[in-house]
Amino acid sequence: MFPSHMSVNDLGVFAVVMVFGLLIVLLFMFDFVSMTTFLANRGTSKGPSIPGEEPSDPEMGNLGDMGKAGSLHQYMMLLHEKYGPIAGFWWAKQYVVSLAAPEYWKEIKSIFDRPGDLFRLFEPLIGKKSIQYANGPDGRKRRQLMDRSFSHEAVKDYYDHFVKIAKETADKFAKGGSQEHIPLGKSMIAMAIKAISVAGMGRSFMDEKEVDKLAAVYDVCWEEMEERLTSPPPGPDSDREKNFQKARAEMQKLVRDLIRKRRQDTEKAEKLFIDSMLDNDFMDEEEICDHVITFLIGGFHTTGNMMIWCLYFLTKHPEIQEKVFAELEEVLGQEDIKPQVVTELTYTRQVIDETLRASVLAPWGARVHEYDLQVGEFVIPKETPILLPFGVVLQDQNLWPEPKRFDPDRFSSENIKQLPSLAYQPFGFAGKRKCPGWRFSIAEGLVFLSVLIRRFKFHLVEGQEVKPVYRLVTSPAEEVWVTVTER
């Protein structure tokens, strides 16, 4: 078999070389077969392959397809219409799986961790130490600490602040008279900024000028972050990047001034959200700043847009607006709203719920798991980001007949019983990582409506075409203009 002149040593060297070469071939074959199998099947021997899209571009994956669809939400609507409730696609070079069915969500509801890479594009704004990127035991520790400020009992303490802020806004509307065109978006965002700053950060946080400044720099920052969702970031010397960095620096200065003021406050009458971070010894200044920016933006961005859509829908459906008014009058009379009577405002709450559904306010969330995950008949490979397209489910005509129609009666006690347990999840649900401020946001909505609808009838200025822009939070493409008449 071997040449007769080879020595024993030569044979040993030859054998080692042959074994080493065989290992190289096997490793190459394993890597090639593994990748080929993953691309072709996206499953394991435990289940069938996951249907979905191949990458349209080797570098960008299907991000270009998202841009053509208009947004990630619109892309996932098309994706699930084509492939069903589970589908895969490529987020640049990262394979992801999207689950658009309540029965599948049950399988992942205990998962806490988020895939940081999918949210990494927001890091220039919210910071690398934001709670957004905190996973595992460390992330849970921080969430538990912060959640105390938004518990059911804690939110009760904010009602009086919300009422005061809403009445200040109502007084401004009244001064303009019935002919003045009111910028609904600017007004609701400003009101939400005041609410989260007073309740979460302290009464001394902002005056009117500071509120306007925060709203302005936030708009610049957020528009840039959303732009990067479907296109490459700008160059370091571009005007886009310079404008973003300037706005971000101004936002950080506002927040650092807030932190300084709260530290210097020696007469703290109540425990606020910011105190949960200032009173511990495991967060440095950078982390505290990142958390405050994250919660500040989350606190007013979501609620502000919720109120824009809510009042917009009420202008489009004056009969629903009058039904809300009648319930508020019956339950509250001439009194301000109190936490004790909130459960009696059933129809008003249904209006808020239907607003969250119809507007697709928060279109998607994401989770990741360190092990292979069985979901129905499929297996999602470990470390694969799992998208939760809340908006797709909230617009599923099998769950919500005529999903584009605004109908608060969908949420009557009789109708809601007919739905699967996870069909309505506008604030997320999985792994105790539901939006921490969801109770806070609902309370704001109820208080703001209790003040504004009892005082005014809202009317949409004619000639407008209000179109949604589906980003991380859904907002109108342009300012919405309304007029009011006093009741």
N, C-alpha and C positions, 0 to 999 in steps of 0.2 A: 504493500500500500504506500509506503514512504520510500524515498531513495535510500539505497543501502549504505551510502556514505554518511548519512546523518547520524550524529552522535545522540546519546541520551539527552545531553543538555540542549542540543539543537531541537530535538523532539519536544522538550519541555517548553522552549521558547515558542516554537511553532504552535503548540497547543494553546498557550496563553494568548497569542495573537489571534488565533481562530476564535477562542471564546470571547475575547474583547470585541472582535469584529461582529460576532453574532449578537452580542448585547447591544451594540450600536444599532444594528439593523432592527432588532426587536423593539428598542426604544423609539426609533423613528417610526416604525410601523404602528406602535401603540399610540403615539401622538397623532399620527395621520388618521388612523382609524377612529380614535376618540373624537377628533375634531370633525371628521366627516360624519360620524354617527350623530354628534351633537347638532350639526347644521341640518342634517337630513331628518332626524327624528325628534330632536328636542324632547326626548323622553327617556325612559329607562326600560329595562325588561319588566318592570313592575306595572307598566301601563302603556297605552298607545301614545303616538307622537302628538305633540301639541300643534294644532293648526296655526298658521300665521304667515307673515310676510318675510321674504328674503330681503337683505339689505339692498337698498337702491344705489348706495354709494359705499365703497370700502372704508372710507373715513367717517362720513356723516351718517351712515346707516339709513334709517328712515326719517331723519330729522327734516330733510328736504320735503318729504311727503307730508309731514305735519304742516310745514309752511304753506304748501299748496292747498291743503285742506282748510287752512285758516287758523288752526290752533291744535293743541294736543287733544282737547276735548272733542273737537269736530273730527279729527283723525280717528279717535277711538270709537266714535259713533259709527263711522264707515267701516272700521275694522271689525267691530262686533256684529254689525249687520251682515257682513260677508262671511265671517267664520263662526259666529255663535258666541256663547258666554265666556269662552276661554280662548285667548289668542296671543301669539307672540310676535314681537317685532324688535327692531334694533335701535337703541338709543346711542347714536354714534357707533362705537365698537362693542357696546354692552348689550347683550341679549336680555330682554325683559319680557315678562308675562303679565297680561292684563286679565283680571277676573271681573266679569260684569254680571254676577248673579248672586242674590242673597244666600242661596244654599251653598255656594262656594265660599262666601265670606265667613260662614260658620266655622270653616276649617282653619281659618287663619286669624280668628278674632283674639287669640291670646298672644299674638306676636307683638312685641314692643318695638324692636329695632327698625330704624328707617335706613334706606340705602342712601348714605350721605352724598354719593357722587351725583345722584339725580337732582339734588338740591344745591350742588356745589356752586352753581352759577349765581346763587344769591349771596354767597359768602362775602363778596366785596361790600355788600350793603350791611348785612346783619352780623358779620364777623365770624371768624373760624371757631370761636368758643361759644357760639350760640347754642341754646338748648335744642335747636333744630338738628344738630349733629351729635348730640349726646346719646349714646346707646348703652346697652348692658346695665349692670348694677349701678354704675355711676350715673347714667341717664335717669334711671328710675329714682334714685336718691334726690336728684335735682327736681324732677317733676313733682314728687310728693311734697317737697318743700314749697314749691310755687303754687300747687293746687289748693293749698289751704286758704290762699287769698281769694279764691274764686269758688269756694264751697257754697252750698245752699244757704247756710246761715250767714256767711260773710256777705253775700250779695244783698241780703236784706238791708244791710247798713247803708247801701248806696242809693236807695230809692229817693231819699230827700234831695240828694245832690242831683240826680237825674231830673227830678221835677223842676228844680231851680234853673238848670241849664235849658230845659225845654221851654220854660216860660220866658226866659231871656230871648230865645230865638223867636218865639211867638210875638213878643213885643216888637221886635225888628220887622217881622212880616207886617204887623198891623200899621206901623208907621208909613209904610210904602203905599198903603191903600190898595184898592181892588184892581187898579190898572197896572201896577208895577209888575214887571216880569222878574220873577225870583229864580236865581240859579239854584236848582234843587241840589245838584251834586255838591257844589261848594258849601251850601248851607248845611247839608247833612254830614259831610265830612268834618266841618268845623265843630258841629255839635258833638260828634262822636269823639273828636280829639279832646274836647273839654271834659267829656265824661270819663274817658280812660285816664286822663292826666290827673283830674281831681280825685277820683276814686282809687286809682292805683299808685299815684306818684306824689300826691299832696296838694293841698289847696293853693300853695304859693307857686305852683309850677309855671303857669303861663298867663299872660294878659292877652288881649285881642291881637296885638301886633305879633306876639310870639306864636300864637295859633296860626295866623296867616303865613308866617315865615316857615313854620314847620310843614304846613300843607304844601307850600310852594316847593321847598327843597325835596320833600317826599315825592311829589309828582315827577320831578326830574330823575330822581334815583330809581323809582319804581318803573317808570317808562323804559329806562335803560336796561334794568334787570329783565323785564318781559321781552324786550327786543332780543336779548341774548338767548332766549329759550329756543328760538328757531333760526338764529343766524350767528355767525362768529362774533366774538367780542371786538370792539374797535381797537385800533392801534394806539399805542401809548401817547403819541403826539397828536391824535385826532381831536377835533373840537368836541365830539361826543364824550370821549374819555375825560377831557379837561372839565367839561361841564358837570359830568358825574362826580368826579373827585372833589370839585368845589362844593357841590350840593351835599355830598356825604360828609365833608369836613364840617359844614355848618350844622348838619343834623347831630353829629357827634359832639360838637360844642354845646348844643342845647341840652343833650342828655348828660354830659359831664357836669354842666352847671346845675342841673337838677339833682344829681347825686350829691354834689357838694352842699347844696342848700339843705337837702334832707339830713345829711350828716350833722350840719350845724344847728338843726332844729332841736332845741332842748325841751320844748313843750309839745311832745307828740301826743295828741289827744286820742289817737287811734292807731292800730297796726295796719299798715298798708302793704301792698304787693312789694314795693321796693324794699321794705324793711326785712322781708324774708331773705333777701340777699345780703343786705348790709349787716345783719345780725349774726352771720356765720363766719367761720374762720377758714373755709376751704375754697373760697372764690377770690381771685385777685381782681384788680380794678378793670382789666381788659374784659374778663368774663362777665362782670357785673354790667359793664357798659353794653356788651353784646346782647345780654339777656334783656336789658331794658329796651334797647332798640327793637328787638324781636317782638316783645310783648306790646310795646307801644304801637308798632305798625299793625300787628295782628289785632290789637284792640280797637283801633279806629277804622282800619281799612275794610275789614269784614262788616262791622256793624254799620258804618257809614254807607256802604253800597247796599246793604240789606234795606236800609231806610229809603234810599233813592228808589229802589225797585218797588218797595211796598207802596209808597205814595204814588209812584207812576202807575202801578196796577189799579190803585183806587181811583185815579183820575180817569182811567179807561173804563172803569166799572162803577159809575156813581151810585148804582143801587146797592153795591157791596159797601161802599163808603158810608151810605146812610144806615145800613144795617149795623156797622161798627159803631157809628154815632149813637144809635138807639140803645145798644147794649151798654156802652160807656155811661150814658145818661141814667139808665136803669140801675146799674150796679153802683156807680160812684155818686150820682147826684151832683152836688156842688163841691164835693170833697176831693182832695188830691188822692191819687192812687196810693195804696198801702200794700205791703207784701201779703197781708192777711186775706185780701179780697181777690188776689190774682187768679185763683182757681175758678172764680165765678165768671171771668172774662173768657168764656170758652170760644166764642166766635172770633173775637179779636185775636186769640192765640192761633186759631185755624187760619186766619188771614196771614199771620207771620209764617206759619208752617208752609202754606201754599206759596208764599213769596220765595222762600228758600228753595222750594222744589222747582217752581216755574222759571225762576231766574237762573237756576243752576249756579248758585252763588259760589260754591267751592267745588269745582268740577272733578278734582281727583286728589288722591293721597297715595302713599306707597309704603311698603314694608319689605323687609328682607329677613331670611331665616338661615341659620348656620347648618341646617341639615336638609336632606331631601325631604320634600313635603308632598304628601298624598292629598290631592284635591279631586274629589270625585273619582273618576277612573284614570286621571292623569297624575303624573309625578313631576313636580317642579324641582329641577336640580338645585342643590344647596347654593347659597350666595347669589341666587338669581333675583334681581329686584322684582317685586310683585306690585303692579299698579292696581289701585282700587278706583275705578272710574265711577265715582258717585253720580256724576252727571248723566252717564249712560243709563244707569238704573233709574234715576229720577225722571228720565224721559222715556222709559220703557212702556210702550203702549199696552203690553200685556198686563202690566201692573197699574198703569195710570191711563185709562182710556182717554183719547184725545189729549195727549200730554201737553200740547201747546195752549190749551184752554186754561184760563185762570179760574179755578173753582175751589174756594175754601171748604165746601161741603165734602170734599174728598177726605177731610180730616175729622169728620164727625165721628162720634164714638162708635156708631154702627159700621161705618165704612172702613175705619182704620183696622177693625178686627179682621177684615177679610184679607189683609195683606200679610206676606211673610214677615217674620220678626225683624229682619234687617233691611226691609225694603226702603225705609226712610231713614237715611243717615247723612243729613246735610253737614254735620260737623265731624264726620268720621266716627270710628267706633273701636278700632282694634288695639289690644294690648295696653289698655289704660292710657292710650295716647290720643284719645279724643281731644278735640280743641279744648284747652283748659278753661277758656272764657265763654263757653257756650251758654251757661246760665246767666252770666253777666250780659251777654248780647241779647238774649231773649228778654231779660228784665228791662234793658234799655229800650228795646222795641215797644214793649207794652207801655212803658212810662211815656215815651215820646208820642205815641199815638193817643194816649189818654189826654195829653195836653193839646196837641195840635188839632186832632179831629173834633174835639169838643168845642174848639174856638173857631175853626175855619172849615169852609168847603174848599177843596183843592181842585183846580182846573188845569188841564194841559193846554199850553199855548198852541194854537193851531199852526199847521204847516210843518210840524216836526216829524221826522222819521227816526224813532229811537231804536238803534241797533245794538245788540250786545257784543262785547268783545270778551271771548272766553279765555282768560288767562289763569293765573293761580287763584285769583278771585275775579268773578265776572262783573264787569262794569259797563255802563253805556259808552258807546264810541265817542259821543260828544255830550256836552252839557245838556241837561234836561231843564227846560224852562216852564215854570208854572205861574199861575196867579191864584190869589186867595180872596174869598169873600167872608167877612165875619158872620157868624151865625147869630 
